[in-house]
Amino acid sequence: MDGRDRPSVLASWWSRAQVPGYTRRAYLAPALVSFMFVGHAWEDAGWQGGAPYAFVLVLSLVQLARPTVLGWVLTVIPFLLYLVLFFTEAPFKPIGDWVVFLLVGLVPALMLAWARPRKRTRIQESGPSTGDPPGDEAG
């Protein structure tokens, strides 16, 4: 067997990874946060300010319809970056706006961590054992 005929480890993992369909509701948090800021950013800085929020909003809505691993990665990165920048740049004030802006990044990041990609389980002879609620296929 030639070394080129074998799939790589990354390709093997990628083919078994999936975002379960029952976690689709987790994409409502990033959609709501980006919807909350897209208008203000667009008004302040035009398309350069509003485009990142619009991207996250559209991506979150697409993920609601058809969750994918790539979509999950592209959705979680902005919120993790926001949290890192928030903790490094924002002065700590345990009351008021500091807590609100912490939650703006933390809640979507936690919900997306809950909706993380998981390894696809094998389908047994009796049927799937994914634990998905009926009618919400993990497509």
Rosetta silent file (secondary structure, phi, psi, omega in degrees, C-alpha in Angstrom):
SEQUENCE: MDGRDRPSVLASWWSRAQVPGYTRRAYLAPALVSFMFVGHAWEDAGWQGGAPYAFVLVLSLVQLARPTVLGWVLTVIPFLLYLVLFFTEAPFKPIGDWVVFLLVGLVPALMLAWARPRKRTRIQESGPSTGDPPGDEAG
SCORE:     score description
SCORE:     0.000 S_00000001
   1 L     0.000  128.475  179.035    0.000    0.000    0.000 S_00000001
   2 L   -76.119  147.305 -179.097    1.367    3.337   -1.024 S_00000001
   3 L   -63.050  -23.760 -179.892    1.526    6.110    1.615 S_00000001
   4 L   -77.926  -17.233 -178.213   -0.603    8.345   -0.614 S_00000001
   5 L   -81.868  -20.927 -179.012   -3.514    5.885   -0.567 S_00000001
   6 L   -82.963  138.394  176.190   -4.015    6.101    3.200 S_00000001
   7 L   -71.921  148.254  178.193   -6.200    8.909    4.577 S_00000001
   8 L   -73.152  165.623  179.492   -4.485   11.339    6.905 S_00000001
   9 H   -62.477  -42.518  179.989   -5.366   11.496   10.578 S_00000001
  10 H   -63.865  -43.860  178.739   -7.042   14.887   10.081 S_00000001
  11 H   -64.444  -36.298  178.258   -9.114   13.637    7.132 S_00000001
  12 H   -66.535  -44.331  178.306  -10.123   10.596    9.154 S_00000001
  13 H   -65.293  -43.047 -177.215  -11.221   12.729   12.122 S_00000001
  14 H   -60.417  -37.224 -178.576  -13.003   15.222    9.859 S_00000001
  15 H   -72.406  -23.249  179.927  -15.066   12.447    8.244 S_00000001
  16 H   -96.461   -9.776 -176.624  -16.229   11.178   11.670 S_00000001
  17 E   -84.352  146.805  175.973  -16.932   14.581   13.230 S_00000001
  18 E  -152.912  157.053  171.784  -20.377   16.090   13.276 S_00000001
  19 L  -101.046  116.017 -176.044  -22.310   18.814   14.989 S_00000001
  20 L   -61.798  142.436 -178.085  -25.349   17.123   16.547 S_00000001
  21 H   -67.129  -28.047 -177.433  -28.684   18.468   15.369 S_00000001
  22 H   -73.240   -5.953  177.484  -30.154   18.709   18.856 S_00000001
  23 H   -98.708   12.454 -178.435  -27.667   21.491   19.701 S_00000001
  24 H   -59.662  -33.425 -178.910  -28.986   23.839   17.024 S_00000001
  25 H   -62.935  -18.515  179.171  -30.639   26.047   19.629 S_00000001
  26 H   -66.783  -22.004 -179.185  -27.180   27.021   20.886 S_00000001
  27 H   -79.532   -4.870  174.784  -26.716   29.169   17.772 S_00000001
  28 H   -68.652  -35.571 -178.841  -29.489   31.508   18.922 S_00000001
  29 H   -63.552  -50.891  177.619  -27.131   33.172   21.439 S_00000001
  30 H   -65.282  -32.180  178.170  -24.488   34.269   18.891 S_00000001
  31 H   -65.614  -43.502  179.861  -27.243   35.317   16.483 S_00000001
  32 H   -66.963  -40.654  179.218  -28.904   37.500   19.122 S_00000001
  33 H   -64.885  -45.842 -179.455  -25.629   39.080   20.245 S_00000001
  34 H   -68.561  -34.587  176.386  -24.549   39.902   16.695 S_00000001
  35 H   -64.637  -35.165 -179.038  -28.042   41.208   15.866 S_00000001
  36 H   -65.980  -31.644 -174.874  -27.822   43.437   18.923 S_00000001
  37 H  -104.955  -15.875 -173.078  -24.588   45.081   17.717 S_00000001
  38 H   -62.124  -40.721 -179.286  -24.770   45.008   13.903 S_00000001
  39 H   -66.554  -43.435  179.015  -26.865   48.178   13.587 S_00000001
  40 H   -65.272  -43.102 -179.528  -24.732   50.226   15.943 S_00000001
  41 H   -66.203  -39.025  179.625  -21.502   49.077   14.319 S_00000001
  42 H   -65.666  -40.527  179.694  -22.876   49.779   10.836 S_00000001
  43 H   -67.274  -38.804 -176.941  -23.955   53.266   11.875 S_00000001
  44 H   -77.755  -41.138 -171.523  -20.610   54.077   13.514 S_00000001
  45 H  -129.205   11.745  178.701  -18.159   52.583   10.990 S_00000001
  46 H    70.081 -151.043 -175.923  -20.135   51.616    7.889 S_00000001
  47 H   -67.380  -27.481  179.855  -19.637   48.252    6.260 S_00000001
  48 H   -68.261  -32.062  178.313  -16.210   47.805    7.878 S_00000001
  49 H   -85.281  -35.378 -175.961  -17.735   47.926   11.337 S_00000001
  50 H   -87.291  -21.887 -175.933  -20.950   46.040   10.593 S_00000001
  51 H   -60.556  -43.324  179.265  -19.620   43.287    8.341 S_00000001
  52 H   -61.527  -39.556  178.568  -18.119   41.101   11.116 S_00000001
  53 H   -69.120  -40.083  177.528  -21.392   41.190   13.059 S_00000001
  54 H   -63.896  -38.469  177.865  -23.410   40.546    9.911 S_00000001
  55 H   -61.359  -47.859 -179.915  -21.140   37.598    9.098 S_00000001
  56 H   -65.074  -37.906  178.962  -21.662   36.039   12.530 S_00000001
  57 H   -63.659  -49.806 -179.560  -25.410   36.697   12.307 S_00000001
  58 H   -64.456  -43.006  179.738  -25.780   35.053    8.883 S_00000001
  59 H   -62.581  -40.212  178.519  -23.499   32.172    9.868 S_00000001
  60 H   -65.045  -39.676  178.240  -25.486   31.547   13.054 S_00000001
  61 H   -67.417  -37.445  175.708  -28.749   31.484   11.100 S_00000001
  62 H   -65.450  -40.371  179.089  -27.250   29.038    8.587 S_00000001
  63 H   -64.846  -29.416  174.939  -26.046   26.884   11.483 S_00000001
  64 H   -62.903  -38.932 -178.378  -29.591   26.788   12.837 S_00000001
  65 H   -80.076  -42.682 -175.279  -30.732   25.222    9.571 S_00000001
  66 L  -145.707   89.330 -177.848  -27.736   22.983    8.859 S_00000001
  67 L   -67.818  135.046  176.711  -25.039   22.667   11.550 S_00000001
  68 L  -133.593  162.377  179.122  -21.521   21.921   10.296 S_00000001
  69 H   -68.071  -44.398  179.870  -18.119   21.642   11.915 S_00000001
  70 H   -62.045  -41.419  177.185  -16.678   24.472    9.811 S_00000001
  71 H   -63.334  -38.695  177.782  -19.599   26.719   10.714 S_00000001
  72 H   -63.140  -44.991 -179.854  -19.107   25.939   14.387 S_00000001
  73 H   -61.624  -46.159 -178.797  -15.415   26.860   14.176 S_00000001
  74 H   -68.864  -21.227  177.422  -16.150   30.113   12.321 S_00000001
  75 H   -86.214  -37.116 -175.157  -18.801   31.005   14.898 S_00000001
  76 H   -78.065  -30.201 -176.954  -16.823   30.200   18.044 S_00000001
  77 H   -58.659  -48.550 -179.548  -13.588   32.003   17.056 S_00000001
  78 H   -60.794  -35.336 -178.347  -14.984   35.572   17.267 S_00000001
  79 H   -74.979  -34.747  175.074  -16.468   34.961   20.717 S_00000001
  80 H   -68.528  -41.181  176.271  -13.284   33.405   22.094 S_00000001
  81 H   -62.349  -40.670  177.567  -11.252   36.310   20.701 S_00000001
  82 H   -59.331  -45.275 -179.702  -13.724   38.735   22.247 S_00000001
  83 H   -63.693  -42.367  179.316  -13.314   37.099   25.659 S_00000001
  84 H   -62.980  -47.174  179.700   -9.513   37.152   25.447 S_00000001
  85 H   -66.462  -36.116  179.158   -9.481   40.818   24.414 S_00000001
  86 H   -62.470  -47.326 -178.159  -12.097   41.682   27.020 S_00000001
  87 H   -69.953  -28.118 -178.810  -10.084   40.183   29.871 S_00000001
  88 H   -86.764  -27.231 -173.293   -6.832   41.756   28.697 S_00000001
  89 H  -107.103  -33.916 -173.943   -8.130   45.241   27.850 S_00000001
  90 L   -80.568  129.015  176.365  -11.202   46.029   29.985 S_00000001
  91 L   -68.882  139.316 -175.495  -10.513   47.369   33.483 S_00000001
  92 L   -71.939  121.954  171.651  -12.171   45.198   36.128 S_00000001
  93 L  -139.654  109.387 -171.985  -15.315   46.685   37.637 S_00000001
  94 L   -70.271   -0.348  178.758  -17.563   44.038   39.201 S_00000001
  95 L  -125.823  159.871  172.314  -20.709   46.091   38.764 S_00000001
  96 L    78.320 -135.538 -171.928  -22.516   47.697   35.861 S_00000001
  97 H   -64.629  -31.236 -177.401  -21.391   47.544   32.274 S_00000001
  98 H   -58.547  -44.619 -179.524  -18.397   45.268   32.885 S_00000001
  99 H   -66.935  -41.394  179.500  -20.632   42.331   33.853 S_00000001
 100 H   -61.482  -47.736 -178.296  -23.015   42.948   30.934 S_00000001
 101 H   -72.258  -25.292  171.149  -20.192   42.998   28.389 S_00000001
 102 H   -65.473  -46.260 -179.248  -18.622   39.939   29.972 S_00000001
 103 H   -66.263  -29.581  178.346  -21.908   38.053   29.554 S_00000001
 104 H   -59.502  -34.782  177.870  -22.196   39.245   25.927 S_00000001
 105 H   -95.687  -32.479 -174.083  -19.159   37.121   25.094 S_00000001
 106 H   -74.041  -43.165 -177.880  -19.345   34.450   27.766 S_00000001
 107 H   -62.094  -50.952  177.284  -22.900   33.174   27.217 S_00000001
 108 H   -62.627  -37.203  179.330  -22.487   32.512   23.460 S_00000001
 109 H   -63.729  -41.349  178.357  -19.033   30.997   24.041 S_00000001
 110 H   -67.959  -40.147  178.829  -20.407   28.594   26.662 S_00000001
 111 H   -66.660  -37.405  177.334  -23.382   27.661   24.510 S_00000001
 112 H   -71.403  -31.386  174.473  -21.106   27.019   21.527 S_00000001
 113 H   -65.169  -37.600  176.593  -18.825   24.924   23.744 S_00000001
 114 H   -66.411  -33.998 -178.352  -21.876   22.852   24.646 S_00000001
 115 L   -91.246   21.853 -175.593  -22.712   22.522   20.925 S_00000001
 116 L   -61.199  156.849  175.632  -19.167   21.421   20.056 S_00000001
 117 L   -64.423  143.245  179.182  -18.543   18.844   17.332 S_00000001
 118 E  -126.365  162.019  178.361  -18.610   15.287   18.532 S_00000001
 119 E   -71.505  133.778  179.930  -17.450   12.020   17.098 S_00000001
 120 L   -67.532  132.802  178.917  -20.121   10.352   14.999 S_00000001
 121 L   -87.280  151.812  179.198  -21.459    7.178   16.616 S_00000001
 122 L   -73.158  144.049  176.328  -21.878    3.997   14.641 S_00000001
 123 L   -87.944  122.145  179.865  -25.382    3.022   13.589 S_00000001
 124 E   -85.711  174.134 -177.903  -26.233   -0.392   14.938 S_00000001
 125 L   -58.911  -34.864 -176.436  -28.536   -2.948   13.342 S_00000001
 126 L   -78.491  -14.717  179.346  -31.498   -1.832   15.482 S_00000001
 127 E   133.210 -179.879 -177.880  -31.164    1.799   14.421 S_00000001
 128 L   -70.237  146.946  177.946  -29.389    4.981   15.453 S_00000001
 129 L  -123.950   49.792 -176.015  -28.497    5.511   19.085 S_00000001
 130 L   -87.429  -18.582  179.878  -27.684    9.220   18.967 S_00000001
 131 L    80.799   10.923  177.938  -30.178   10.327   21.587 S_00000001
 132 L   -70.521  142.771  173.628  -31.610   13.013   19.291 S_00000001
 133 L   -64.071  149.656  179.556  -35.196   14.030   19.956 S_00000001
 134 L   -60.268  138.904  175.813  -37.610   12.807   17.278 S_00000001
 135 L    87.383   -3.430  178.915  -37.971   15.158   14.344 S_00000001
 136 L  -120.864   77.699 -175.154  -34.657   16.979   14.890 S_00000001
 137 L   -69.315  145.471  179.967  -32.268   15.085   12.626 S_00000001
 138 L   -90.449   60.601 -171.109  -28.539   15.647   13.027 S_00000001
 139 L   -75.182    0.000    0.000  -27.996   16.195    9.347 S_00000001
